[in-house]
Amino acid sequence: MELKDLPEDIATRVLEVQEKSGFVPNVFLTFARRPAEWRAFFAYHDAIMLREDSGLTKGDREMIVTTISAANNCLYCVVAHGAILRIYEKKPTVADQVAINYRTADITARQRAMLDFATKVNERAYEIDDADFEALHAHGFTDEDAWDIASVTAFFGLSNRMAGVAGMMPNPEFYLMGRIPRA
């Protein structure tokens, strides 16, 4: 799909992203094949990823996305959200570490507990029980934070699967973001 073929509201959003980042992430054009679904997808994305009143930082959310996307073998989301993670955390190696094995990554015990919960939601949500919430509480997370972790995990489970079906590849720009200083 090309920018000229998009409905005006979607084209406006895509141009805003292009102006801010310098390129159009492939997800915007790939998912635009169905405008109503595009709108719903990005509305929910924004609701969970841009929430101001959350105990999760933007870096925490991107760390969840990168970890879960790696578990789901989604190259697009690992590369794209890994780039954003590197920028938010100001650590050029963190995305690679959590994508391969968050348990040995250079992250905090709190972040590890968050990723343990996210991984269980991704792989075995039907097994979540009180002990899982208690483990989060021990690291200062609230039940609302647990909901946020689960929401990000579940949403990107959908995103990972659709990216796979679409054969969506990461934009080349994502590979260097957060690794070298921006020009």
Sine and cosine of phi, psi and omega as CSV:
sin_phi,cos_phi,sin_psi,cos_psi,sin_omega,cos_omega
0.00,0.00,0.62,-0.79,0.00,-1.00
-0.94,-0.34,0.41,-0.91,-0.04,-1.00
-0.81,0.58,-0.65,0.76,-0.05,-1.00
-0.91,0.42,-0.34,0.94,-0.04,-1.00
-1.00,-0.04,-0.04,1.00,-0.10,-1.00
-1.00,0.09,0.51,-0.86,0.16,-0.99
-0.85,0.52,0.47,-0.88,-0.13,-0.99
-0.83,0.56,-0.70,0.72,-0.03,-1.00
-0.90,0.44,-0.62,0.79,0.01,-1.00
-0.95,0.30,-0.68,0.73,0.03,-1.00
-0.86,0.51,-0.65,0.76,0.02,-1.00
-0.88,0.48,-0.70,0.71,0.00,-1.00
-0.91,0.42,-0.67,0.74,0.00,-1.00
-0.89,0.46,-0.67,0.75,0.03,-1.00
-0.90,0.43,-0.58,0.81,0.06,-1.00
-0.89,0.45,-0.69,0.72,0.02,-1.00
-0.91,0.42,-0.68,0.73,0.02,-1.00
-0.87,0.49,-0.67,0.75,0.00,-1.00
-0.90,0.44,-0.65,0.76,-0.04,-1.00
-0.96,0.29,-0.67,0.74,-0.12,-0.99
-0.99,-0.14,-0.34,0.94,-0.03,-1.00
1.00,-0.03,-0.03,1.00,0.03,-1.00
-0.38,-0.93,0.20,-0.98,0.04,-1.00
-0.97,-0.23,0.93,-0.36,0.06,-1.00
-0.84,0.54,0.68,-0.73,-0.09,-1.00
-0.83,0.56,-0.48,0.87,-0.02,-1.00
-0.85,0.52,-0.57,0.82,-0.06,-1.00
-0.91,0.42,-0.67,0.74,-0.02,-1.00
-0.99,0.14,-0.59,0.81,0.00,-1.00
-0.89,0.45,-0.74,0.68,-0.06,-1.00
-0.98,0.22,-0.21,0.98,-0.02,-1.00
-0.95,0.31,-0.10,1.00,0.03,-1.00
-0.86,0.51,-0.40,0.92,0.05,-1.00
-0.78,-0.63,1.00,-0.03,-0.12,-0.99
-0.81,0.59,-0.66,0.75,-0.01,-1.00
-0.90,0.44,-0.65,0.76,0.04,-1.00
-0.94,0.35,-0.61,0.79,0.06,-1.00
-0.84,0.54,-0.75,0.66,-0.01,-1.00
-0.87,0.50,-0.71,0.71,0.00,-1.00
-0.91,0.42,-0.68,0.73,0.00,-1.00
-0.86,0.51,-0.78,0.62,-0.06,-1.00
-0.96,0.27,-0.44,0.90,0.10,-0.99
-0.91,0.41,-0.70,0.71,0.02,-1.00
-0.94,0.34,-0.65,0.76,0.08,-1.00
-0.80,0.61,-0.78,0.62,-0.04,-1.00
-0.90,0.43,-0.61,0.79,-0.01,-1.00
-0.88,0.47,-0.62,0.79,-0.03,-1.00
-1.00,-0.08,-0.52,0.85,-0.09,-1.00
-1.00,-0.02,-0.36,0.93,-0.03,-1.00
-0.93,-0.36,0.19,0.98,0.00,-1.00
-0.85,0.53,0.76,-0.65,0.00,-1.00
-1.00,0.06,-0.56,0.83,-0.13,-0.99
-0.99,-0.12,0.85,0.52,-0.03,-1.00
-0.78,-0.62,0.49,-0.87,0.11,-0.99
-0.98,0.21,-0.07,1.00,0.05,-1.00
-0.99,-0.11,0.68,-0.73,0.10,-1.00
-0.98,0.17,0.20,-0.98,0.10,-1.00
-0.88,0.48,-0.61,0.79,0.05,-1.00
-0.89,0.45,-0.66,0.75,0.06,-1.00
-0.84,0.54,-0.73,0.69,-0.04,-1.00
-0.89,0.45,-0.69,0.73,0.01,-1.00
-0.92,0.39,-0.52,0.85,0.05,-1.00
-0.91,0.40,-0.65,0.76,0.07,-1.00
-0.88,0.48,-0.76,0.65,-0.03,-1.00
-0.85,0.52,-0.72,0.70,-0.04,-1.00
-0.90,0.43,-0.69,0.72,-0.02,-1.00
-0.91,0.42,-0.75,0.67,-0.03,-1.00
-0.92,0.38,-0.64,0.77,0.01,-1.00
-0.90,0.44,-0.58,0.81,0.07,-1.00
-0.91,0.40,-0.68,0.73,0.03,-1.00
-0.88,0.47,-0.52,0.85,-0.01,-1.00
-1.00,-0.06,0.12,0.99,0.03,-1.00
0.84,0.55,0.67,0.75,0.02,-1.00
-0.98,-0.20,0.99,-0.12,-0.02,-1.00
-0.85,0.53,-0.72,0.70,-0.05,-1.00
-0.82,0.57,-0.79,0.61,-0.10,-1.00
-0.95,0.32,-0.55,0.83,0.06,-1.00
-0.88,0.47,-0.72,0.69,-0.06,-1.00
-0.95,0.31,-0.74,0.67,-0.07,-1.00
-0.93,0.38,-0.76,0.65,-0.04,-1.00
-0.98,0.20,-0.43,0.90,0.14,-0.99
-0.89,0.46,-0.62,0.79,0.05,-1.00
-0.89,0.46,-0.71,0.70,-0.01,-1.00
-0.92,0.40,-0.63,0.77,0.06,-1.00
-0.85,0.52,-0.73,0.69,0.00,-1.00
-0.85,0.53,-0.64,0.77,-0.02,-1.00
-0.93,0.37,-0.76,0.65,-0.03,-1.00
-0.90,0.44,-0.65,0.76,-0.05,-1.00
-1.00,0.06,-0.20,0.98,-0.03,-1.00
0.83,0.56,0.65,0.76,0.01,-1.00
-0.72,-0.70,0.95,-0.33,-0.07,-1.00
-0.93,0.37,-0.22,0.98,-0.04,-1.00
-0.96,-0.29,-0.18,0.98,-0.16,-0.99
-0.89,0.45,-0.64,0.77,-0.04,-1.00
-0.90,0.44,-0.69,0.73,0.02,-1.00
-0.89,0.45,-0.66,0.75,-0.02,-1.00
-0.90,0.43,-0.75,0.67,-0.04,-1.00
-0.95,0.32,-0.48,0.88,0.02,-1.00
-0.93,0.36,-0.56,0.83,-0.01,-1.00
-1.00,0.09,-0.75,0.66,0.00,-1.00
-0.27,-0.96,1.00,-0.06,-0.04,-1.00
-0.87,0.49,-0.39,0.92,-0.04,-1.00
-0.92,0.39,-0.40,0.92,0.02,-1.00
-0.93,-0.36,0.07,1.00,-0.03,-1.00
-0.95,0.32,0.37,-0.93,0.05,-1.00
-0.99,0.15,0.96,0.27,0.02,-1.00
-0.74,-0.67,0.19,-0.98,-0.02,-1.00
-0.98,0.22,0.30,-0.95,0.08,-1.00
-0.87,0.49,-0.58,0.82,0.04,-1.00
-0.89,0.46,-0.73,0.68,0.01,-1.00
-0.90,0.43,-0.60,0.80,0.03,-1.00
-0.90,0.44,-0.67,0.74,0.04,-1.00
-0.89,0.45,-0.65,0.76,0.04,-1.00
-0.87,0.49,-0.69,0.72,-0.02,-1.00
-0.96,0.28,-0.51,0.86,0.12,-0.99
-0.86,0.50,-0.72,0.69,0.00,-1.00
-0.90,0.43,-0.74,0.68,0.00,-1.00
-0.86,0.50,-0.66,0.75,0.00,-1.00
-0.90,0.43,-0.66,0.76,0.03,-1.00
-0.92,0.39,-0.64,0.77,0.07,-1.00
-0.87,0.50,-0.69,0.72,-0.04,-1.00
-0.91,0.42,-0.66,0.75,-0.13,-0.99
-0.99,-0.11,-0.57,0.82,-0.14,-0.99
-0.50,-0.87,0.82,0.57,-0.04,-1.00
-0.83,0.56,-0.51,0.86,-0.01,-1.00
-0.91,0.42,-0.23,0.97,0.02,-1.00
-0.99,-0.13,-0.05,1.00,0.00,-1.00
-0.87,0.50,0.74,-0.67,0.02,-1.00
-0.60,-0.80,-0.08,-1.00,-0.07,-1.00
-0.83,0.56,-0.58,0.81,-0.01,-1.00
-0.88,0.48,-0.55,0.83,0.02,-1.00
-0.92,0.39,-0.65,0.76,0.04,-1.00
-0.93,0.36,-0.62,0.78,0.03,-1.00
-0.89,0.46,-0.62,0.78,0.03,-1.00
-0.89,0.45,-0.63,0.78,0.07,-1.00
-0.93,0.38,-0.70,0.71,-0.01,-1.00
-0.85,0.53,-0.59,0.81,0.00,-1.00
-0.88,0.47,-0.34,0.94,0.01,-1.00
-0.95,-0.31,0.26,0.97,0.09,-1.00
1.00,0.02,0.08,1.00,0.05,-1.00
-0.99,0.17,0.57,-0.82,0.08,-1.00
-0.99,-0.12,0.11,-0.99,0.09,-1.00
-0.90,0.43,-0.55,0.84,0.07,-1.00
-0.91,0.42,-0.61,0.79,0.07,-1.00
-0.90,0.44,-0.64,0.77,0.04,-1.00
-0.88,0.48,-0.64,0.76,0.05,-1.00
-0.89,0.46,-0.67,0.74,0.03,-1.00
-0.88,0.48,-0.70,0.71,0.01,-1.00
-0.87,0.49,-0.71,0.71,0.00,-1.00
-0.91,0.41,-0.64,0.77,0.00,-1.00
-0.89,0.45,-0.71,0.70,0.02,-1.00
-0.89,0.46,-0.71,0.71,0.00,-1.00
-0.87,0.50,-0.76,0.64,-0.05,-1.00
-0.91,0.41,-0.69,0.73,0.00,-1.00
-0.87,0.50,-0.69,0.72,-0.04,-1.00
-0.98,0.21,-0.29,0.96,0.21,-0.98
-0.88,0.48,-0.70,0.71,0.08,-1.00
-0.88,0.47,-0.77,0.63,-0.04,-1.00
-0.85,0.52,-0.71,0.70,0.00,-1.00
-0.85,0.52,-0.68,0.73,-0.05,-1.00
-0.94,0.34,-0.65,0.76,0.03,-1.00
-0.93,0.37,-0.61,0.79,0.05,-1.00
-0.89,0.46,-0.62,0.78,0.04,-1.00
-0.91,0.41,-0.72,0.69,0.01,-1.00
-0.87,0.50,-0.64,0.77,-0.04,-1.00
-0.98,0.18,-0.18,0.98,-0.06,-1.00
0.91,0.42,0.52,0.86,-0.09,-1.00
-0.94,0.33,0.78,-0.63,0.01,-1.00
-0.96,-0.29,0.51,-0.86,0.02,-1.00
-0.92,0.39,0.57,-0.82,0.14,-0.99
-0.91,0.41,0.60,-0.80,0.02,-1.00
-0.83,0.55,-0.53,0.85,-0.04,-1.00
-0.86,0.51,-0.52,0.85,-0.05,-1.00
-0.91,0.42,-0.50,0.86,-0.12,-0.99
-0.89,0.46,-0.53,0.85,-0.04,-1.00
-0.99,-0.17,-0.23,0.97,-0.03,-1.00
-0.84,0.54,0.76,-0.65,0.03,-1.00
0.98,0.19,-0.03,1.00,0.05,-1.00
-0.98,-0.18,-0.59,0.80,0.01,-1.00
-0.81,-0.59,0.46,-0.89,0.00,-1.00
-0.86,0.51,0.62,-0.78,0.00,-1.00
-0.96,0.29,0.69,-0.72,-0.02,-1.00
-0.96,0.27,0.00,0.00,0.00,0.00
